[in-house]
Structure formats: structure tokens, C-alpha cells
Amino acid sequence: QVQLQESGPGLVKPSQTLSLTCSVSGGSITTTYYGWSWIRQPPGKGLEWMGAIDYDGSTYYSPSLKSRISISRDTSKNQFTLQLRSVTPEDTAVYYCATSLILTATDNRDEYDYWGQGTQVTVSS
């Protein structure tokens, strides 16, 4: 059973960089064909796929966030990390990490095999 756990600050000031880490247990982030995604849900809105890193380290980003987002990984720690630059209050959301066999750029919850519990991030001064 793969388990994912998000961690990071719950409050970020506008214009700063949001950084979250997803720690993975019960499976390796280098396992062939698995993709590892970041997804968020703003208050009162639906899920939004943000980006992903593939088992081979390739990265893919939502066009709407591409100028501000970076996803990286630390294979020695079995973790992958989200960085979102120049945040505004509109980036306030619950942030999830999730995994799927074959990387998918979708906000459909059913397309993912495992999810983290989510972490609330508020952007406010």
C-alpha cells in the first residue's frame, strides 16, 4: 500500500514562494511508469491539476501555472517537491499529492491510485 504525505507551511505571504514536499512510503517514486502529481482545490472550487514528475524525472506542468511552478524530486528520500513562485491569495487551496500508473494530467480523482490527505495552504499577509 503506497502512502503519500504532504508537508510544508500552512501560511505563505503574497509574492513569496510556496514549497511543499510529498513523502512517499510503500513504493518508490522511480518505479517504472508511475507518475507523481500535485493537485489543488481552492475553497468552493473543483480540483486543479498543477503538474507532475514522472518515474524517470521528466516534468510536466499546467499551462496556466508553467511560469511559476517547479516540481523536483529527491530519490534518496523518496520525496517530490512543489515550488510555486509569486503566490497570491488566489493560490489559497488544499494541496494534494497523488500518484497514478502512467502519468496523467487530469483533475479526475478516479484516475489516481493513491492520494495524500491534503494540506491547507493560505496565502495572506
C-alpha positions in Angstrom: 0.0 0.0 0.0 1.5 3.3 -1.1 1.1 6.2 1.3 1.7 9.8 0.5 2.1 12.6 3.0 2.2 16.3 2.2 4.2 18.7 4.4 5.0 22.4 4.4 4.0 25.7 5.8 0.3 26.4 6.1 0.7 30.1 5.7 2.6 31.9 2.9 2.8 35.7 2.3 1.9 37.2 -1.0 4.7 37.3 -3.6 6.6 34.6 -1.7 7.3 31.0 -2.8 5.1 28.2 -1.7 7.1 25.0 -1.1 5.5 21.6 -0.3 7.0 18.2 0.0 5.3 14.9 -0.6 6.9 11.9 1.2 6.2 8.5 -0.2 6.2 5.2 1.6 5.3 1.7 0.5 6.6 2.3 -3.1 9.4 4.1 -5.0 9.0 7.3 -7.0 11.3 5.7 -9.6 9.0 2.7 -10.2 8.6 2.4 -13.9 5.6 4.2 -15.4 4.3 5.8 -12.2 3.7 9.5 -12.3 3.6 11.8 -9.3 1.3 14.8 -9.3 0.4 17.9 -7.4 -3.3 18.8 -7.4 -5.0 21.6 -5.5 -8.6 22.6 -4.6 -9.3 26.2 -3.9 -12.2 26.9 -1.5 -15.5 26.4 -3.2 -13.9 25.2 -6.4 -13.0 21.9 -8.1 -9.8 20.1 -8.3 -7.0 21.6 -10.4 -4.1 19.5 -11.7 -0.9 21.6 -11.3 1.9 19.4 -12.6 3.7 16.1 -12.2 7.1 14.4 -12.2 7.4 11.1 -14.0 9.2 8.0 -12.8 12.2 9.0 -15.0 12.3 12.5 -13.6 10.6 14.2 -16.6 8.3 17.1 -15.5 5.0 18.3 -16.9 3.2 21.5 -15.9 -0.2 23.0 -16.3 0.0 25.8 -19.0 -1.7 28.2 -16.6 1.0 27.7 -14.0 4.0 27.0 -16.1 5.7 30.3 -15.5 5.5 29.9 -11.7 5.8 26.2 -10.9 8.7 23.8 -10.4 8.5 20.2 -9.4 11.6 18.2 -8.4 12.4 15.1 -6.5 14.9 13.6 -4.1 15.2 9.9 -4.9 17.3 9.2 -1.8 14.5 10.4 0.4 11.7 9.1 -1.9 10.1 12.6 -1.9 9.0 15.0 -4.5 8.6 18.8 -4.1 6.4 21.5 -5.4 7.5 25.1 -5.6 5.0 27.8 -6.7 6.5 31.3 -7.0 4.9 34.7 -6.7 1.9 33.5 -4.9 -1.3 35.5 -4.4 -4.4 34.9 -2.3 -5.9 33.1 -5.3 -3.4 30.3 -4.6 -5.1 29.6 -1.3 -6.2 25.9 -1.5 -5.9 22.5 -0.1 -2.8 20.9 -1.9 -2.7 17.2 -2.6 0.0 14.9 -3.9 -1.2 11.8 -5.8 0.2 9.0 -7.9 -1.0 7.1 -10.9 0.3 4.2 -13.0 1.1 6.1 -16.2 1.4 9.8 -15.6 -1.9 11.6 -16.1 -2.6 15.3 -16.4 -6.1 15.2 -15.1 -8.1 16.6 -12.2 -10.3 13.5 -12.2 -9.8 11.9 -8.8 -10.7 8.4 -10.1 -7.6 8.5 -12.4 -5.2 8.3 -9.5 -4.3 5.2 -7.5 -3.3 6.9 -4.2 -3.7 10.3 -2.7 -2.2 12.2 0.2 -4.6 13.5 2.8 -4.0 17.1 1.7 -2.6 20.2 3.4 -4.2 23.6 3.7 -2.1 26.5 2.4 -3.3 30.0 2.9 -1.8 33.0 1.2 -2.2 36.1 3.3 -0.2 38.9 4.7 
